[in-house]
Amino acid sequence: MTDGETPLPLPFGYRDSALYVEDVPVSELAARYGTPLYVTSEARLRENARKLFGAFRPQWPRFSLLYAVKANSNPAIVRILASEGCGADCSNPAEIRIAVDAGVPSDRILYTGAYPRTEELAAAIDAGVRVNLDDPELLPRLLACGRPPALSFRVNPGETEAGPEGLRFAGPDAKFGAPLEPVVDGLRAAAAAGIRRLGLHTMPGSNILDPAHFGRLGRFLATAARRIRAAGIELEFLDFGGGLGVPYRPSESPLDVTEVARQIATALRSAYPDGTAAPTLFAEPGRYLVADSTILVTRVTHTKAHPIPFVGVDAGMHTLLRPALYGAYHPVYAVERRETEPHPIQHVGGPVCENTDVLARDRRLPRLRRDDLIALGIAGAYGFSMSSQYNNRPRAAEVLVRGAEGFPIRERERFEDLVARTRLPPHLTGTLLPPPVGPSGGR
Ligand SMILES: Cc1ncc(COP(=O)(O)O)c(C=O)c1O
């Protein structure tokens, strides 16, 4: 039994009463690699990339996907997506390096830094990747480092209803992007500095499940592109960011990405009616590509009946931060189903000393016992990548499943990783001396 309702995405599913990822029982992976354990299906990753290309290419042939590496930067995952033709959206030089090492060509890498240090701009120039500036006033600092092969600016489209609370990046209070007119000035300045390949970027929100939002975004981009053309600039690329949502809750339906593509392309065709000078369209999804490719497997450590029924597990906010960070919902699945038992309402809590360390609230779960395994679903996006060592807990391991085989793609951290970079200054080494005695004889 599960908490019920959010369907497991294929190729996750039950055979008899056991949860499988592709052809591997989850319990076997937990026994072999320990818990908490992130388990990713390679087939699902590939399917997600193909679904997006399949939705967009017929509508807009010059379409490219840039995987937002921040969602899960494991090199194996970046490489699988690169082998499907995805480029990379990178938010810092480390992510650029991960993408380059995974084999992503530099022309398919876009660096978007929010509030970057000059060294970060210089690293992007050295890597020869496309650069997307959050603020046109960053241009002189960028040009002092060199000229990128292609440049865009992030425009803030103003108030939108994009995305749930905590996942909205646009509007008058947002920290991202600049209004259109300063962006037009920035594009003019970039052209005057000799940069020929120019683009426009926007990213108003995340986890959006309404195709109409993307239609509005397409109309915004079309209007902006016309305004930019009126300023004498032809854009080489338009980037509508990420934001493609996935259903986490039982009440949510999958996003119709064919409809998203249709609405965006219809809007953009109004700015490029003959199609010949049409720019490349970039999307830079993170969540859509990886969220449902991965589950987080965790073991029950204790169950407590009062004051409300709690299932304690060995994963917590240090493993999966989203529930504590913004009340995110992750479905919970039993790894061994016991259908016949009653399913009381329970909370699932982690071992971290914070009252917010609750991974799931008010779920109808089977009566779990110590050492049972459960899986938190849709855990591939901003799961491992937001994890931490808080409370001195080493980070989890990651495993990739391909058919009947599991491959470790990240080792579990150990105690040594917690302290590896700490140092004692000289006066604290050696035998600890008693505290100095003050004139009064005390401390
Ligand atoms: C610039 C940029 N692009 C893409 C993404 C990916 O967003 P999502 O995971 O919603 O697709 C993000 C996420 O924060 C982002 O900041």
The ligand as a Gaussian input file, in Angstrom:
#p B3LYP/6-31G(d) Opt

LIG

0 1
 C       17.954000      29.891000     -14.254000
 C       17.242000      28.626000     -13.986000
 N       16.980000      27.800000     -15.011000
 C       16.341000      26.616000     -14.808000
 C       15.931000      26.216000     -13.572000
 C       15.240000      24.897000     -13.416000
 O       13.955000      25.041000     -12.971000
 P       12.956000      23.815000     -12.896000
 O       13.564000      22.788000     -12.039000
 O       11.712000      24.400000     -12.359000
 O       12.745000      23.311000     -14.279000
 C       16.158000      27.061000     -12.472000
 C       15.717000      26.663000     -11.129000
 O       15.812000      27.315000     -10.142000
 C       16.843000      28.298000     -12.691000
 O       17.095000      29.122000     -11.678000

